């Protein structure tokens, strides 16, 4: 195409280069991987919403989203209410933004679970170790008889 005929500008970033800012190589997801993450079937979406799992980064992003949306709406609502001389308009803006941010952040939408944590499987204790622990703790009551 045309890009093969036009020489690259000096200092322009090479789009095929996978090095990060500091010159280290980083892995970029392929177009297929990015598309697969964005395209979720209806059944899979329903299962995600029912499971309700949001990763740690998604929790922070959801909190930041609702925080800034409500604050910005409050400021805009205050200015609009000041111009119209009705405080009720400020309340309407804040209330509407709270409802909007609740609908966006409360369900476990896939956008809030892009970095799931891979938990380790628990190690099973051997039965011998459990029995030794019970014996060392004095598992039963001792009888106290008065003579």
DORO-754848 format. One record per residue: residue number from 0; residue in one letter; x, y, z of N, C-alpha, C, O in turn. Coordinates in steps of 0.02 Angstrom, whole numbers, plus 50000, padded with zeros to 5 digits. Layout:
// residues N
[pt NUM; 'a'; [X; Y; Z]; [X; Y; Z]; [X; Y; Z]; [X; Y; Z]]
...
This chain:
// residues 147
[pt 0; 'x'; [50040; 49941; 50000]; [50000; 50000; 50000]; [50042; 50062; 50000]; [50103; 50060; 49987]]
[pt 1; 'x'; [50011; 50117; 50014]; [50043; 50182; 50014]; [50094; 50187; 50070]; [50146; 50219; 50061]]
[pt 2; 'x'; [50081; 50157; 50127]; [50127; 50163; 50184]; [50195; 50133; 50168]; [50245; 50153; 50197]]
[pt 3; 'x'; [50198; 50085; 50122]; [50262; 50056; 50103]; [50302; 50104; 50060]; [50364; 50100; 50058]]
[pt 4; 'x'; [50268; 50149; 50025]; [50302; 50196; 49981]; [50326; 50258; 50018]; [50375; 50290; 49998]]
[pt 5; 'x'; [50293; 50276; 50073]; [50310; 50336; 50110]; [50361; 50319; 50163]; [50350; 50274; 50203]]
[pt 6; 'x'; [50419; 50354; 50164]; [50469; 50338; 50215]; [50445; 50362; 50283]; [50410; 50412; 50289]]
[pt 7; 'x'; [50464; 50325; 50335]; [50444; 50342; 50403]; [50480; 50405; 50424]; [50539; 50415; 50409]]
[pt 8; 'x'; [50445; 50448; 50460]; [50475; 50510; 50485]; [50526; 50494; 50538]; [50519; 50445; 50575]]
[pt 9; 'x'; [50577; 50534; 50542]; [50630; 50523; 50592]; [50600; 50532; 50662]; [50568; 50582; 50676]]
[pt 10; 'x'; [50610; 50483; 50705]; [50586; 50486; 50773]; [50514; 50464; 50781]; [50489; 50462; 50838]]
[pt 11; 'x'; [50481; 50446; 50728]; [50411; 50424; 50733]; [50410; 50352; 50759]; [50453; 50312; 50740]]
[pt 12; 'x'; [50363; 50336; 50803]; [50361; 50268; 50830]; [50342; 50217; 50777]; [50300; 50230; 50734]]
[pt 13; 'x'; [50374; 50160; 50780]; [50360; 50105; 50734]; [50300; 50067; 50761]; [50303; 50041; 50816]]
[pt 14; 'x'; [50245; 50062; 50723]; [50185; 50028; 50749]; [50195; 49953; 50761]; [50156; 49922; 50797]]
[pt 15; 'x'; [50246; 49924; 50730]; [50258; 49852; 50740]; [50304; 49839; 50799]; [50314; 49781; 50817]]
[pt 16; 'x'; [50332; 49891; 50829]; [50379; 49883; 50885]; [50339; 49868; 50948]; [50290; 49901; 50963]]
[pt 17; 'x'; [50361; 49818; 50985]; [50325; 49798; 51046]; [50363; 49817; 51109]; [50349; 49791; 51163]]
[pt 18; 'x'; [50411; 49863; 51103]; [50448; 49884; 51162]; [50409; 49938; 51199]; [50375; 49979; 51168]]
[pt 19; 'x'; [50413; 49936; 51265]; [50379; 49986; 51306]; [50418; 50051; 51306]; [50465; 50060; 51267]]
[pt 20; 'x'; [50400; 50097; 51351]; [50432; 50162; 51354]; [50506; 50157; 51371]; [50547; 50195; 51345]]
[pt 21; 'x'; [50524; 50110; 51412]; [50593; 50105; 51435]; [50633; 50055; 51394]; [50687; 50034; 51415]]
[pt 22; 'x'; [50609; 50037; 51336]; [50647; 49993; 51292]; [50637; 49919; 51305]; [50665; 49878; 51269]]
[pt 23; 'x'; [50598; 49901; 51356]; [50587; 49831; 51370]; [50532; 49804; 51325]; [50486; 49840; 51306]]
[pt 24; 'x'; [50538; 49740; 51310]; [50487; 49709; 51268]; [50425; 49696; 51310]; [50429; 49674; 51368]]
[pt 25; 'x'; [50367; 49709; 51282]; [50304; 49694; 51316]; [50259; 49658; 51267]; [50265; 49666; 51207]]
[pt 26; 'x'; [50214; 49619; 51295]; [50169; 49581; 51252]; [50104; 49620; 51244]; [50071; 49639; 51293]]
[pt 27; 'x'; [50087; 49632; 51182]; [50023; 49664; 51168]; [49975; 49610; 51147]; [49994; 49564; 51111]]
[pt 28; 'x'; [49913; 49614; 51169]; [49865; 49564; 51147]; [49852; 49572; 51073]; [49850; 49628; 51047]]
[pt 29; 'x'; [49842; 49517; 51039]; [49828; 49519; 50968]; [49758; 49547; 50957]; [49718; 49551; 51004]]
[pt 30; 'x'; [49743; 49564; 50896]; [49677; 49590; 50879]; [49624; 49538; 50896]; [49570; 49555; 50920]]
[pt 31; 'x'; [49640; 49474; 50882]; [49591; 49421; 50897]; [49578; 49416; 50972]; [49522; 49406; 50993]]
[pt 32; 'x'; [49632; 49423; 51013]; [49623; 49419; 51085]; [49582; 49478; 51111]; [49539; 49469; 51153]]
[pt 33; 'x'; [49597; 49538; 51086]; [49559; 49597; 51108]; [49486; 49591; 51086]; [49441; 49609; 51124]]
[pt 34; 'x'; [49474; 49566; 51026]; [49406; 49557; 51002]; [49368; 49504; 51041]; [49309; 49512; 51054]]
[pt 35; 'x'; [49404; 49451; 51060]; [49372; 49397; 51098]; [49352; 49421; 51167]; [49301; 49401; 51194]]
[pt 36; 'x'; [49393; 49464; 51197]; [49377; 49490; 51263]; [49318; 49538; 51259]; [49278; 49542; 51306]]
[pt 37; 'x'; [49311; 49574; 51204]; [49257; 49622; 51198]; [49191; 49589; 51179]; [49138; 49612; 51198]]
[pt 38; 'x'; [49195; 49534; 51142]; [49134; 49500; 51119]; [49117; 49443; 51168]; [49153; 49393; 51173]]
[pt 39; 'x'; [49063; 49452; 51203]; [49040; 49403; 51251]; [48970; 49382; 51230]; [48928; 49424; 51214]]
[pt 40; 'x'; [48957; 49317; 51231]; [48891; 49292; 51214]; [48840; 49311; 51267]; [48859; 49326; 51324]]
[pt 41; 'x'; [48777; 49308; 51249]; [48723; 49326; 51295]; [48723; 49279; 51356]; [48714; 49302; 51412]]
[pt 42; 'x'; [48732; 49214; 51344]; [48734; 49167; 51399]; [48792; 49179; 51446]; [48785; 49176; 51507]]
[pt 43; 'x'; [48850; 49193; 51417]; [48909; 49206; 51458]; [48901; 49272; 51496]; [48921; 49277; 51554]]
[pt 44; 'x'; [48872; 49322; 51465]; [48858; 49386; 51498]; [48810; 49376; 51557]; [48821; 49403; 51611]]
[pt 45; 'x'; [48758; 49337; 51546]; [48709; 49324; 51600]; [48743; 49287; 51658]; [48730; 49303; 51716]]
[pt 46; 'x'; [48787; 49238; 51643]; [48823; 49202; 51696]; [48869; 49249; 51735]; [48874; 49244; 51796]]
[pt 47; 'x'; [48902; 49295; 51699]; [48945; 49344; 51733]; [48905; 49389; 51780]; [48925; 49402; 51836]]
[pt 48; 'x'; [48848; 49412; 51755]; [48806; 49456; 51796]; [48780; 49420; 51858]; [48776; 49450; 51912]]
[pt 49; 'x'; [48761; 49357; 51850]; [48736; 49318; 51908]; [48791; 49302; 51957]; [48780; 49303; 52018]]
[pt 50; 'x'; [48852; 49288; 51932]; [48908; 49271; 51976]; [48929; 49332; 52017]; [48947; 49325; 52076]]
[pt 51; 'x'; [48927; 49390; 51987]; [48942; 49452; 52023]; [49015; 49461; 52040]; [49031; 49495; 52089]]
[pt 52; 'x'; [49060; 49433; 52000]; [49131; 49441; 52016]; [49160; 49501; 51980]; [49153; 49508; 51919]]
[pt 53; 'x'; [49191; 49545; 52018]; [49226; 49603; 51992]; [49297; 49600; 52020]; [49306; 49591; 52080]]
[pt 54; 'x'; [49347; 49608; 51977]; [49416; 49604; 52001]; [49434; 49669; 52038]; [49396; 49717; 52039]]
[pt 55; 'x'; [49494; 49668; 52068]; [49515; 49725; 52110]; [49522; 49789; 52070]; [49502; 49842; 52093]]
[pt 56; 'x'; [49550; 49784; 52011]; [49558; 49844; 51968]; [49490; 49869; 51946]; [49478; 49929; 51944]]
[pt 57; 'x'; [49445; 49822; 51930]; [49377; 49841; 51911]; [49340; 49876; 51968]; [49301; 49922; 51956]]
[pt 58; 'x'; [49351; 49854; 52030]; [49320; 49887; 52087]; [49343; 49959; 52093]; [49303; 50004; 52105]]
[pt 59; 'x'; [49408; 49970; 52085]; [49434; 50038; 52088]; [49407; 50080; 52031]; [49388; 50138; 52042]]
[pt 60; 'x'; [49406; 50052; 51971]; [49380; 50089; 51914]; [49306; 50106; 51922]; [49284; 50161; 51905]]
[pt 61; 'x'; [49267; 50059; 51948]; [49195; 50071; 51959]; [49185; 50126; 52011]; [49143; 50169; 52003]]
[pt 62; 'x'; [49225; 50123; 52065]; [49220; 50175; 52117]; [49238; 50243; 52088]; [49203; 50292; 52099]]
[pt 63; 'x'; [49294; 50246; 52051]; [49315; 50310; 52021]; [49261; 50337; 51973]; [49247; 50396; 51973]]
[pt 64; 'x'; [49232; 50292; 51933]; [49180; 50312; 51885]; [49122; 50344; 51922]; [49101; 50400; 51905]]
[pt 65; 'x'; [49094; 50309; 51971]; [49036; 50336; 52006]; [49053; 50399; 52044]; [49012; 50445; 52049]]
[pt 66; 'x'; [49113; 50403; 52072]; [49134; 50462; 52110]; [49135; 50524; 52065]; [49106; 50575; 52082]]
[pt 67; 'x'; [49169; 50518; 52008]; [49176; 50575; 51964]; [49110; 50593; 51929]; [49096; 50652; 51920]]
[pt 68; 'x'; [49071; 50543; 51910]; [49007; 50558; 51877]; [48961; 50596; 51924]; [48929; 50645; 51904]]
[pt 69; 'x'; [48956; 50575; 51987]; [48912; 50609; 52034]; [48938; 50679; 52050]; [48898; 50726; 52055]]
[pt 70; 'x'; [49003; 50686; 52059]; [49031; 50753; 52073]; [49021; 50800; 52015]; [49001; 50858; 52025]]
[pt 71; 'x'; [49035; 50777; 51954]; [49027; 50821; 51895]; [48953; 50841; 51887]; [48938; 50898; 51873]]
[pt 72; 'x'; [48908; 50792; 51895]; [48837; 50807; 51890]; [48815; 50855; 51945]; [48773; 50899; 51934]]
[pt 73; 'x'; [48844; 50848; 52004]; [48827; 50894; 52058]; [48849; 50965; 52043]; [48813; 51013; 52057]]
[pt 74; 'x'; [48909; 50972; 52015]; [48933; 51039; 51998]; [48891; 51070; 51942]; [48871; 51128; 51946]]
[pt 75; 'x'; [48877; 51030; 51890]; [48835; 51055; 51835]; [48765; 51071; 51861]; [48737; 51122; 51843]]
[pt 76; 'x'; [48738; 51027; 51903]; [48672; 51039; 51931]; [48670; 51101; 51975]; [48620; 51137; 51975]]
[pt 77; 'x'; [48724; 51113; 52013]; [48727; 51172; 52055]; [48727; 51236; 52013]; [48691; 51284; 52028]]
[pt 78; 'x'; [48767; 51235; 51960]; [48770; 51294; 51916]; [48703; 51305; 51882]; [48678; 51362; 51879]]
[pt 79; 'x'; [48673; 51252; 51857]; [48608; 51257; 51825]; [48554; 51280; 51875]; [48513; 51323; 51859]]
[pt 80; 'x'; [48555; 51252; 51935]; [48508; 51272; 51987]; [48518; 51344; 52008]; [48470; 51379; 52024]]
[pt 81; 'x'; [48580; 51367; 52009]; [48595; 51436; 52027]; [48568; 51484; 51974]; [48539; 51536; 51990]]
[pt 82; 'x'; [48578; 51465; 51911]; [48553; 51508; 51857]; [48476; 51510; 51858]; [48447; 51563; 51849]]
[pt 83; 'x'; [48444; 51453; 51868]; [48371; 51449; 51868]; [48341; 51468; 51936]; [48280; 51472; 51942]]
[pt 84; 'x'; [48382; 51478; 51987]; [48360; 51496; 52054]; [48315; 51442; 52085]; [48266; 51458; 52119]]
[pt 85; 'x'; [48333; 51378; 52073]; [48296; 51322; 52103]; [48346; 51268; 52124]; [48379; 51238; 52082]]
[pt 86; 'x'; [48351; 51256; 52188]; [48396; 51205; 52214]; [48373; 51136; 52194]; [48413; 51089; 52192]]
[pt 87; 'x'; [48309; 51127; 52180]; [48282; 51062; 52161]; [48316; 51035; 52099]; [48323; 50974; 52092]]
[pt 88; 'x'; [48337; 51079; 52053]; [48372; 51056; 51993]; [48439; 51024; 52010]; [48460; 50976; 51978]]
[pt 89; 'x'; [48472; 51050; 52061]; [48535; 51020; 52084]; [48522; 50950; 52109]; [48560; 50904; 52093]]
[pt 90; 'x'; [48469; 50942; 52147]; [48451; 50876; 52171]; [48436; 50829; 52114]; [48457; 50771; 52115]]
[pt 91; 'x'; [48399; 50852; 52064]; [48383; 50810; 52006]; [48446; 50785; 51971]; [48451; 50727; 51953]]
[pt 92; 'x'; [48494; 50830; 51961]; [48556; 50810; 51928]; [48593; 50757; 51969]; [48615; 50707; 51941]]
[pt 93; 'x'; [48599; 50768; 52033]; [48635; 50720; 52076]; [48598; 50654; 52079]; [48629; 50601; 52076]]
[pt 94; 'x'; [48532; 50657; 52086]; [48492; 50595; 52089]; [48497; 50555; 52025]; [48507; 50495; 52026]]
[pt 95; 'x'; [48491; 50590; 51967]; [48496; 50555; 51903]; [48565; 50525; 51892]; [48571; 50470; 51867]]
[pt 96; 'x'; [48617; 50561; 51912]; [48685; 50534; 51903]; [48697; 50475; 51950]; [48734; 50429; 51932]]
[pt 97; 'x'; [48667; 50476; 52009]; [48674; 50420; 52055]; [48639; 50358; 52026]; [48667; 50303; 52029]]
[pt 98; 'x'; [48579; 50367; 51999]; [48545; 50310; 51968]; [48585; 50284; 51908]; [48593; 50223; 51900]]
[pt 99; 'x'; [48610; 50329; 51866]; [48648; 50309; 51807]; [48711; 50271; 51828]; [48726; 50217; 51801]]
[pt 100; 'x'; [48749; 50298; 51876]; [48811; 50264; 51896]; [48797; 50198; 51932]; [48837; 50152; 51928]]
[pt 101; 'x'; [48740; 50193; 51966]; [48722; 50129; 51997]; [48708; 50076; 51944]; [48730; 50019; 51952]]
[pt 102; 'x'; [48672; 50095; 51892]; [48657; 50047; 51839]; [48722; 50025; 51803]; [48728; 49968; 51782]]
[pt 103; 'x'; [48769; 50070; 51797]; [48832; 50055; 51762]; [48880; 50016; 51806]; [48914; 49970; 51782]]
[pt 104; 'x'; [48885; 50033; 51871]; [48937; 50004; 51913]; [48914; 49946; 51957]; [48956; 49905; 51976]]
[pt 105; 'x'; [48851; 49942; 51974]; [48830; 49890; 52021]; [48831; 49820; 51991]; [48859; 49775; 52023]]
[pt 106; 'x'; [48803; 49808; 51932]; [48809; 49739; 51905]; [48881; 49723; 51886]; [48921; 49769; 51874]]
[pt 107; 'x'; [48897; 49660; 51883]; [48965; 49638; 51866]; [48973; 49635; 51790]; [48981; 49581; 51762]]
[pt 108; 'x'; [48971; 49692; 51757]; [48980; 49695; 51685]; [49050; 49670; 51668]; [49096; 49677; 51708]]
[pt 109; 'x'; [49060; 49642; 51609]; [49126; 49617; 51590]; [49181; 49670; 51591]; [49240; 49654; 51601]]
[pt 110; 'x'; [49163; 49733; 51581]; [49215; 49786; 51581]; [49246; 49794; 51650]; [49300; 49822; 51655]]
[pt 111; 'x'; [49213; 49771; 51703]; [49240; 49776; 51771]; [49280; 49714; 51790]; [49308; 49710; 51845]]
[pt 112; 'x'; [49284; 49665; 51746]; [49319; 49602; 51761]; [49369; 49586; 51706]; [49372; 49529; 51682]]
[pt 113; 'x'; [49409; 49635; 51687]; [49459; 49625; 51634]; [49524; 49596; 51661]; [49564; 49571; 51622]]
[pt 114; 'x'; [49536; 49600; 51726]; [49598; 49576; 51756]; [49583; 49528; 51812]; [49599; 49542; 51870]]
[pt 115; 'x'; [49553; 49470; 51797]; [49534; 49424; 51851]; [49595; 49396; 51886]; [49648; 49385; 51856]]
[pt 116; 'x'; [49588; 49384; 51950]; [49641; 49356; 51991]; [49640; 49280; 51986]; [49587; 49250; 51994]]
[pt 117; 'x'; [49697; 49251; 51973]; [49702; 49178; 51971]; [49721; 49154; 52041]; [49778; 49160; 52062]]
[pt 118; 'x'; [49672; 49127; 52076]; [49684; 49104; 52144]; [49717; 49035; 52142]; [49704; 48996; 52097]]
[pt 119; 'x'; [49760; 49022; 52191]; [49792; 48957; 52196]; [49744; 48907; 52227]; [49702; 48926; 52269]]
[pt 120; 'x'; [49751; 48845; 52208]; [49710; 48792; 52237]; [49737; 48778; 52307]; [49797; 48778; 52318]]
[pt 121; 'x'; [49692; 48766; 52356]; [49716; 48752; 52424]; [49751; 48684; 52427]; [49731; 48636; 52394]]
[pt 122; 'x'; [49803; 48682; 52468]; [49839; 48619; 52477]; [49801; 48577; 52529]; [49777; 48603; 52579]]
[pt 123; 'x'; [49795; 48513; 52515]; [49761; 48469; 52562]; [49811; 48445; 52614]; [49867; 48424; 52599]]
[pt 124; 'x'; [49789; 48448; 52677]; [49831; 48423; 52731]; [49824; 48348; 52735]; [49771; 48320; 52723]]
[pt 125; 'x'; [49880; 48316; 52753]; [49878; 48244; 52762]; [49839; 48228; 52826]; [49841; 48267; 52874]]
[pt 126; 'x'; [49804; 48172; 52827]; [49764; 48153; 52886]; [49807; 48141; 52947]; [49786; 48154; 53003]]
[pt 127; 'x'; [49868; 48116; 52937]; [49913; 48104; 52993]; [49929; 48168; 53030]; [49932; 48169; 53091]]
[pt 128; 'x'; [49940; 48222; 52993]; [49955; 48286; 53025]; [49896; 48312; 53065]; [49906; 48340; 53119]]
[pt 129; 'x'; [49836; 48302; 53041]; [49776; 48325; 53077]; [49769; 48287; 53143]; [49753; 48317; 53195]]
[pt 130; 'x'; [49782; 48222; 53142]; [49776; 48181; 53203]; [49829; 48202; 53254]; [49815; 48204; 53314]]
[pt 131; 'x'; [49890; 48217; 53230]; [49943; 48237; 53276]; [49927; 48303; 53308]; [49942; 48313; 53367]]
[pt 132; 'x'; [49897; 48349; 53271]; [49879; 48414; 53299]; [49826; 48405; 53353]; [49830; 48438; 53405]]
[pt 133; 'x'; [49776; 48362; 53342]; [49724; 48351; 53391]; [49753; 48320; 53455]; [49733; 48339; 53510]]
[pt 134; 'x'; [49799; 48272; 53447]; [49828; 48240; 53506]; [49870; 48289; 53545]; [49869; 48288; 53607]]
[pt 135; 'x'; [49907; 48332; 53511]; [49951; 48379; 53547]; [49911; 48433; 53582]; [49935; 48463; 53631]]
[pt 136; 'x'; [49850; 48447; 53559]; [49808; 48496; 53592]; [49768; 48466; 53649]; [49732; 48502; 53683]]
[pt 137; 'x'; [49772; 48402; 53659]; [49735; 48369; 53713]; [49661; 48366; 53695]; [49619; 48391; 53733]]
[pt 138; 'x'; [49645; 48336; 53640]; [49579; 48332; 53611]; [49522; 48318; 53657]; [49466; 48339; 53641]]
[pt 139; 'x'; [49529; 48285; 53712]; [49471; 48268; 53754]; [49474; 48301; 53822]; [49524; 48332; 53841]]
[pt 140; 'x'; [49419; 48294; 53859]; [49417; 48322; 53927]; [49448; 48272; 53974]; [49439; 48211; 53968]]
[pt 141; 'x'; [49483; 48298; 54022]; [49513; 48255; 54074]; [49465; 48254; 54133]; [49437; 48305; 54153]]
[pt 142; 'x'; [49456; 48195; 54160]; [49411; 48188; 54217]; [49447; 48208; 54281]; [49505; 48191; 54292]]
[pt 143; 'x'; [49411; 48243; 54322]; [49440; 48265; 54386]; [49399; 48232; 54441]; [49342; 48250; 54454]]
[pt 144; 'x'; [49429; 48182; 54473]; [49395; 48146; 54526]; [49424; 48168; 54593]; [49484; 48175; 54601]]
[pt 145; 'x'; [49379; 48178; 54640]; [49402; 48194; 54707]; [49401; 48130; 54749]; [49351; 48095; 54751]]
[pt 146; 'x'; [49455; 48117; 54780]; [49459; 48057; 54822]; [49444; 48072; 54893]; [49445; 48027; 54936]]
